[in-house]
Amino acid sequence: MLANNRNLKRKNGEQGFTLVELIVVMAILALLAGLVIPEFGNILSDSKTKAHKANKQLIEAAVEICYTNGDFDSDQLNGTYDLMTTLKDKGYLKSDSIIDPMDSDKKYMVKATEKDNKLIKIDIETTDNK
């Protein structure tokens, strides 16, 4: 009997899906899209956070190497001087204006403090990109 009903829908040799079948497939696709799309937002946010951390680690390593090589002037290590230009000029960084991936309107600024001929503090923060 079910086969006869199916054949009634397909008289004149018509082929294809019924409207109900198409609506069910569209509903399933919409449900799957609703589950997947928020994950893409998380991936983007996570990648920006990881890039931010990697930039800070790179800058910190550049400061430590530059300090170890004695390439800073003593007046630059008082905690108030932005060292990014020095790091670029000495070849430790390619640019003195590294943009923060978390906020494209900001760039990194780094300050360091020396005490008793030891590097005791490295502050890496972001500031407005001027």
ABEGO torsion letter per residue (X at the ends): XAAAAAAAAABGGBBEBBAAAAAAAAAAAAAAAAAAAAAAAAAAAAAAAAAAAAAAAAAAAAAAAAAAAGABBAAAAAGABBAAAAAAAAGABABABBBBAABAABBBBBBBBBBGGBBABBBBBBBBBX
